[in-house]
Structures are given as structure tokens and as C-alpha cells.
Amino acid sequence: MTLRTLLRHEAILALILALALALLASENERFFTAANLLNQGRLLTEVGLIAVVMTFVIITGGIDLSVGSILGLCAILVGVFWKTLDLPLPVAMGLSVVVGTLAGFLNGLIITRFRVPPLIATLATLALYRGLAEGISQAQSIRGYPKWFFTLGQGSFAGIPTQLWLLAVVALVGFFILRFTAFGRATYAIGSNEAGAAFSGIDVTRTKLLIYSASGFVSALAAVVFVSRVSTTRSDMGSGIELDVITAVVLGGTSIFGGRGMVVGTLLGLCLVQVLKNGLALSGVKGDGTIVIIGFVLIVAVLISNFLSRYSND
């Protein structure tokens, strides 16, 4: 019944997405063009990369508010490692990803070893990592990256933006792990009943540490893509991205109480949010109006999800 409920939510979300595409395409002829849609694909990649793993985080009943700060910190470190420390750019990119993974691991360590609620722990590290980014950058941006570096954020392969191929790989891996592996089943079990999962032999601490470390890893990966796309680094990169990520995941049907969610739903939620942002902007709707509409859609989707969940339990 749970799987059927999720499929119903995804089907409704897909229908809403199709209706939004049709409506917005009829309002503006520039919206439903290959150039515009591919450009929107570029813009949603960073959020999408983080959202895939955030699905795992929220399924366990947790939250990670620090992903935007990790992105900002790793973006700064790419430039600092490369230009200030004079390391080869590939090495700088790799080290930044390592730092992001360690930042996620620290989140998991605080949550699992010290029993700090995820909301409080990641709220604290949000401030910590953002402060480190600002302190390291000293309000200076770093530019002048070599042309080959821009292939990741500005190039394309087979007519598709390069970063969308990366997002597709991460999404497929996330989908496979969550749907077909013991680790995925452990993730659902922890979110449904953490104590019961522990008594059944699941290593709850190890599972959470891996998930939060993966959250840091994809945040760092998103930072590299972000820097490649905008051609510079700043300490404010990623500010507020955690809200977009959580919106996409919750809109996709993942329960904030844990135990329920799918990567496919997250991707549908991500696409719907980006479609609304772009289509409404092209139609002349101001930023405040867009936020109101997205908020309304999110509320409706959550209400539908709750209704389906109650119906399936009757």
C-alpha cells in the first residue's frame, strides 16, 4: 500500500507538471523551446544533485540545513587551493570535494554520537561553514579559470548540458540504492522506526554517517559545477539553496516525518519548481508572486500526500 500511495502521489505530481508546462507554454512562446528548457536544466543541476541525497536524509527523519554553506565553503576552496596555494586545478577540485565530504561526516558525527537533533546540529554547522567561507575568502572573488574547466558548467555533450549528464548519473545511483539495496531498506527502516531498526540488527549510526557524508559530498560536487557555470567564486554561493532543495524533496512526496519517499518524486518536484520559476518569470510575474505560487503548490502537494497516506491506512 505504501508503494501504491507513493506512485499515486508521483502520478498526480507528474500531471501537475504536465499542466504547468502546457499552461506556461500557452502564455509565452519562448518558454517551451529547446534552448530555454536546456538552460533551465543547467540552472537546476546544483539543487538536483543535493536533493537526491537529501531524499535519503529526510527519509531517515533527519534534515540537513548546512548544504548551502558547504557548497559556499567548497566553492571558495576550489579557488583558494588553485590560485592561492598554486595547486593544479584538478587537485583543487578533488580536495574541495574531500572537504565537503568531511563536513557532511562531521554533521553525521554530531547527530549520531552526541545525540544532537539534526535540525539543531545542521543549523549550527550552517553558520560555522558559512563563517569559514567568508573568513577564508575575505570578501574577495577568484576568477581566471582555464577554459577547459568551464566544460562542466557551460559545455554540452550530445546536445545536452554536461552537468545534466552528471545529475542523471547521481539520480540513477540514488534511485538504485534506495530501491534495490539493503542500504535503501535500512534507510526506510530507520525513518519508520529507528529503535526497531536498531533492534533488528541495522547499524543505525553507520547508515546515518554515510548518508550525511554523502550529503556533504554532493554539496561539494554541486560547488564545483556552480563555479564552472558562473566562472567565479564568492563566499555567498549557495545561500538559501537548502530551502530550494527541501522544497523539491517534500514536494516530491518524501515525508518530513521519515520512512517514505522516492528519488523519482524528488526529481518531479525539482522540475515543477524550476518550471514555475522560469515560466512565471517569462510571463511577467514578479519574484514575490512566484514565491507565493510555489508555496501554494507545495501546500497542496503536502495535503494530497497526507490524504493519500491516511487513505492507504484505512
C-alpha positions as CSV (number, residue, x, y, z in Angstrom):
1,M,0.0,0.0,0.0
2,T,2.9,2.4,0.7
3,L,4.4,1.9,-2.7
4,R,1.0,2.4,-4.3
5,T,0.5,5.6,-2.3
6,L,3.8,6.9,-3.5
7,L,3.0,6.1,-7.1
8,R,-0.3,7.9,-6.8
9,H,1.5,11.0,-5.4
10,E,4.1,10.9,-8.2
11,A,1.3,10.4,-10.8
12,I,-0.5,13.5,-9.5
13,L,2.7,15.4,-9.4
14,A,3.5,14.4,-13.0
15,L,0.0,15.5,-14.0
16,I,0.5,18.9,-12.3
17,L,3.9,19.3,-14.1
18,A,2.3,18.5,-17.4
19,L,-0.5,21.0,-16.8
20,A,2.0,23.7,-15.7
21,L,4.1,23.1,-18.9
22,A,1.1,23.3,-21.1
23,L,-0.3,26.4,-19.4
24,L,3.0,28.3,-19.3
25,A,3.8,27.3,-22.9
26,S,0.5,28.9,-24.0
27,E,1.3,32.1,-22.1
28,N,4.7,32.6,-23.6
29,E,6.1,31.3,-26.8
30,R,9.7,31.5,-25.6
31,F,9.0,29.1,-22.7
32,F,8.6,25.7,-24.5
33,T,11.8,26.0,-26.6
34,A,14.8,23.6,-26.6
35,A,17.1,26.5,-25.7
36,N,15.1,27.7,-22.7
37,L,14.4,24.2,-21.4
38,L,18.1,23.2,-21.6
39,N,19.1,26.4,-19.9
40,Q,16.7,25.6,-17.1
41,G,18.4,22.2,-16.9
42,R,21.7,23.9,-16.2
43,L,20.1,26.1,-13.5
44,L,18.5,23.2,-11.6
45,T,21.5,20.9,-11.5
46,E,23.1,22.1,-8.3
47,V,19.8,21.9,-6.4
48,G,19.1,18.5,-8.0
49,L,22.4,17.0,-7.0
50,I,21.9,17.9,-3.4
51,A,18.2,16.9,-3.5
52,V,18.9,13.3,-4.5
53,V,20.8,12.7,-1.2
54,M,18.6,15.0,0.8
55,T,15.8,12.5,-0.1
56,F,17.8,9.9,1.9
57,V,18.4,12.3,4.8
58,I,14.7,13.2,5.1
59,I,13.6,9.6,4.8
60,T,15.6,8.8,7.9
61,G,13.6,11.5,9.7
62,G,16.6,14.0,9.6
63,I,17.3,17.3,7.9
64,D,20.5,18.9,6.6
65,L,20.4,22.7,6.6
66,S,24.1,23.1,6.1
67,V,24.2,22.0,2.4
68,G,24.2,25.6,1.1
69,S,27.1,26.6,3.4
70,I,29.1,23.5,2.5
71,L,28.6,24.5,-1.2
72,G,29.8,28.0,-0.5
73,L,32.8,26.8,1.5
74,C,33.8,24.3,-1.1
75,A,33.4,26.8,-3.9
76,I,35.8,29.2,-2.2
77,L,38.3,26.4,-1.5
78,V,38.4,25.4,-5.2
79,G,39.8,28.9,-5.9
80,V,42.0,29.1,-2.8
81,F,43.6,25.7,-3.4
82,W,44.1,26.5,-7.1
83,K,45.2,30.2,-7.1
84,T,46.4,30.9,-3.6
85,L,48.1,27.6,-2.8
86,D,49.1,27.1,-6.5
87,L,47.8,23.5,-6.7
88,P,46.8,22.0,-10.1
89,L,43.1,22.7,-10.6
90,P,42.0,19.0,-10.8
91,V,43.7,18.5,-7.4
92,A,42.0,21.6,-6.0
93,M,38.7,20.3,-7.2
94,G,39.3,16.9,-5.6
95,L,40.4,18.4,-2.3
96,S,37.3,20.6,-2.2
97,V,35.1,17.5,-2.6
98,V,37.1,15.8,0.2
99,V,36.5,18.8,2.5
100,G,32.8,18.8,1.7
101,T,32.5,15.1,2.4
102,L,34.3,15.6,5.8
103,A,31.9,18.5,6.6
104,G,29.0,16.2,6.0
105,F,30.7,13.5,8.1
106,L,31.0,16.0,10.9
107,N,27.3,16.7,10.7
108,G,26.6,12.9,11.0
109,L,29.0,12.6,13.9
110,I,27.4,15.3,15.9
111,I,23.9,13.9,15.2
112,T,24.8,10.2,15.9
113,R,27.5,10.4,18.6
114,F,26.3,13.4,20.6
115,R,22.6,12.8,20.0
116,V,22.0,16.4,18.8
117,P,18.8,16.7,16.8
118,P,19.6,17.1,13.1
119,L,17.8,20.5,12.9
120,I,19.9,21.9,15.7
121,A,23.2,20.3,14.6
122,T,23.0,21.4,10.9
123,L,21.7,24.8,11.8
124,A,24.9,25.3,13.9
125,T,27.1,24.0,11.1
126,L,25.3,26.1,8.6
127,A,26.6,29.1,10.5
128,L,30.0,27.5,11.0
129,Y,30.7,26.6,7.4
130,R,29.4,29.9,6.1
131,G,31.6,31.8,8.6
132,L,34.6,29.7,7.4
133,A,33.8,30.5,3.8
134,E,33.6,34.2,4.5
135,G,36.7,34.2,6.6
136,I,38.8,32.4,4.0
137,S,37.5,34.5,1.1
138,Q,38.0,37.9,2.9
139,A,35.2,39.2,0.6
140,Q,37.4,38.5,-2.5
141,S,36.2,36.6,-5.5
142,I,38.5,34.4,-7.6
143,R,38.4,34.4,-11.4
144,G,40.6,33.5,-14.3
145,Y,39.9,29.7,-14.5
146,P,41.2,27.9,-17.6
147,K,38.8,27.3,-20.5
148,W,38.6,23.5,-20.0
149,F,37.2,24.0,-16.5
150,F,34.0,25.6,-18.0
151,T,33.1,22.5,-19.9
152,L,31.5,21.1,-16.8
153,G,29.2,24.0,-16.1
154,Q,28.8,25.6,-19.6
155,G,29.6,22.8,-22.1
156,S,27.4,20.2,-23.6
157,F,27.6,16.6,-24.8
158,A,25.3,15.2,-27.5
159,G,23.3,18.5,-27.3
160,I,22.6,18.1,-23.5
161,P,24.3,20.3,-20.9
162,T,27.2,18.5,-19.3
163,Q,26.0,18.9,-15.8
164,L,22.7,17.3,-16.6
165,W,24.6,14.1,-17.5
166,L,26.2,14.3,-14.1
167,L,22.8,14.8,-12.4
168,A,21.4,11.8,-14.3
169,V,24.2,9.6,-13.1
170,V,23.8,10.7,-9.4
171,A,20.0,10.3,-9.7
172,L,20.2,6.8,-11.2
173,V,22.7,5.7,-8.5
174,G,20.5,7.2,-5.8
175,F,17.4,5.5,-7.2
176,F,19.1,2.1,-7.5
177,I,20.5,2.3,-3.9
178,L,17.2,3.4,-2.4
179,R,15.0,1.0,-4.3
180,F,17.0,-2.2,-4.7
181,T,19.7,-2.5,-2.0
182,A,19.8,-3.4,1.7
183,F,21.1,0.1,2.4
184,G,18.0,1.6,0.9
185,R,15.8,-0.7,3.0
186,A,17.8,0.3,6.1
187,T,17.2,3.9,5.3
188,Y,13.4,3.4,5.2
189,A,13.5,1.3,8.3
190,I,15.4,4.0,10.3
191,G,12.8,6.6,9.3
192,S,9.9,4.4,10.1
193,N,11.1,3.3,13.5
194,E,14.7,4.0,14.5
195,A,14.6,1.9,17.7
196,G,13.0,-1.0,15.9
197,A,15.6,-0.8,13.1
198,A,18.4,-0.9,15.7
199,F,16.9,-4.0,17.4
200,S,16.6,-5.7,14.0
201,G,20.3,-5.5,13.5
202,I,20.7,-2.4,11.4
203,D,23.7,-0.3,12.2
204,V,21.8,3.0,12.5
205,T,24.9,5.1,13.3
206,R,26.9,3.8,10.3
207,T,23.9,4.3,8.0
208,K,23.4,7.9,9.1
209,L,27.1,8.7,8.9
210,L,27.2,7.5,5.3
211,I,24.1,9.5,4.4
212,Y,25.3,12.8,5.9
213,S,28.7,12.3,4.4
214,A,27.1,11.7,1.0
215,S,25.1,14.9,1.6
216,G,28.4,16.8,2.0
217,F,29.9,15.1,-1.0
218,V,27.1,16.1,-3.4
219,S,27.1,19.6,-2.0
220,A,30.8,19.9,-2.8
221,L,30.2,18.4,-6.2
222,A,27.5,21.0,-6.8
223,A,30.0,23.7,-5.7
224,V,32.4,22.6,-8.5
225,V,29.6,22.7,-11.0
226,F,28.4,26.1,-9.7
227,V,31.9,27.6,-10.0
228,S,32.3,26.2,-13.5
229,R,28.9,27.6,-14.5
230,V,29.4,31.2,-13.2
231,S,33.1,31.4,-13.8
232,T,34.0,32.8,-10.4
233,T,33.9,32.0,-6.7
234,R,32.2,34.0,-3.9
235,S,31.6,33.2,-0.2
236,D,27.8,33.8,-0.6
237,M,27.4,31.0,-3.2
238,G,24.7,28.6,-2.2
239,S,22.9,30.9,0.2
240,G,19.4,29.7,0.6
241,I,19.8,26.7,-1.7
242,E,18.8,24.4,1.2
243,L,15.3,25.8,1.1
244,D,15.0,25.0,-2.6
245,V,16.4,21.5,-2.0
246,I,14.0,20.8,0.8
247,T,11.0,22.2,-1.2
248,A,11.8,19.8,-4.1
249,V,12.1,16.8,-1.8
250,V,9.0,17.4,0.2
251,L,7.0,18.4,-2.9
252,G,8.2,15.1,-4.4
253,G,6.3,13.2,-1.7
254,T,9.1,12.5,0.9
255,S,7.6,12.6,4.4
256,I,9.3,15.0,6.8
257,F,8.5,12.5,9.5
258,G,10.6,9.9,7.8
259,G,10.0,6.4,6.3
260,R,8.6,7.5,3.0
261,G,9.9,9.0,-0.2
262,M,11.5,8.2,-3.6
263,V,14.1,9.8,-5.8
264,V,11.7,9.9,-8.8
265,G,9.3,12.1,-6.8
266,T,12.1,14.4,-5.8
267,L,13.1,14.9,-9.5
268,L,9.5,15.6,-10.4
269,G,9.3,18.2,-7.6
270,L,12.5,19.7,-8.7
271,C,11.3,20.1,-12.3
272,L,8.0,21.5,-11.2
273,V,9.7,24.2,-9.0
274,Q,12.1,25.2,-11.8
275,V,9.3,25.2,-14.4
276,L,7.2,27.5,-12.3
277,K,10.1,29.9,-11.6
278,N,11.0,30.2,-15.2
279,G,7.6,30.2,-16.7
280,L,6.1,32.7,-14.3
281,A,9.2,35.0,-14.8
282,L,8.7,34.9,-18.6
283,S,5.0,35.6,-18.1
284,G,5.9,38.8,-16.2
285,V,5.0,37.6,-12.7
286,K,7.3,39.3,-10.1
287,G,9.5,37.4,-7.7
288,D,7.1,37.7,-4.8
289,G,4.3,36.3,-6.8
290,T,6.4,33.3,-7.9
291,I,7.2,32.5,-4.3
292,V,3.5,32.7,-3.3
293,I,2.5,30.3,-6.1
294,I,5.3,27.8,-5.4
295,G,4.3,27.9,-1.7
296,F,0.7,27.3,-2.6
297,V,1.7,24.3,-4.9
298,L,3.8,22.9,-2.0
299,I,0.9,23.1,0.5
300,V,-1.5,21.5,-2.0
301,A,1.0,18.7,-2.7
302,V,1.6,18.0,1.0
303,L,-2.1,18.0,1.7
304,I,-2.6,15.5,-1.1
305,S,0.2,13.3,0.2
306,N,-1.2,13.3,3.7
307,F,-4.7,12.5,2.3
308,L,-3.3,9.5,0.3
309,S,-1.3,8.3,3.3
310,R,-4.4,8.3,5.5
311,Y,-6.5,6.7,2.8
312,S,-3.9,3.9,2.4
313,N,-4.1,3.2,6.1
314,D,-7.8,2.8,6.2
